[in-house]
Amino acid sequence: MDTAIDFEKLRGMIGLRVKYRGVYCEIVEILEEDLSVVLTDLEAHLGIQADQHGEAHRRVPKTYTIPIFSNGSTELSPEFLDIEPLALEEA
């Protein structure tokens, strides 16, 4: 299986709406250093965000950082394979 990743194509996916494990999300970032995709929850699932001093002050949409590859492997991770692009009528 060829697992060469084209980061330009991945960056082109930023803004794409997807479904990840039953939750509607949007791709907001591609982390080349960590070989990960960052998704933000488009539903009402909120997390608490801490400020620079570690104190929680506000609720923000939950984010998911999904590794592209399995640990130490050239195989695509199961989490990455769980990202489903939405049909235009679903987006």
Residue pairs with C-beta under 8 A, 6 or more apart in sequence:
1 75
3 69
3 74
3 75
3 76
5 35
5 68
7 30
7 32
10 30
10 37
11 30
13 27
13 30
13 37
14 27
14 28
14 29
14 30
15 26
15 27
15 28
16 26
16 27
16 85
17 24
17 25
17 26
17 42
17 86
17 90
17 91
18 24
18 25
18 26
18 27
18 39
18 83
18 84
18 85
18 86
19 25
19 83
19 84
19 86
19 90
20 39
20 64
20 66
20 82
20 83
20 84
21 82
23 41
23 42
23 43
23 45
24 41
24 42
24 43
24 86
25 39
25 40
25 41
25 42
25 64
26 39
26 40
26 42
27 37
27 38
27 39
28 38
28 39
28 40
28 63
29 37
29 38
30 36
30 37
30 38
31 37
31 38
31 65
34 65
34 67
35 67
35 68
35 69
36 65
36 66
36 67
36 68
37 65
37 66
37 68
37 80
37 83
38 63
38 64
38 65
38 66
39 63
39 64
39 66
39 83
40 61
40 62
40 63
40 64
41 61
41 62
41 63
41 64
42 61
45 61
45 62
46 59
46 60
46 61
46 62
47 59
47 60
47 61
47 62
47 63
48 56
48 58
48 59
48 60
49 56
49 57
49 58
49 59
49 60
50 56
50 57
51 57
66 77
66 79
66 80
66 82
66 83
67 77
67 79
67 80
68 76
68 77
68 80
69 75
69 76
69 77
69 80
70 76
70 77
70 78
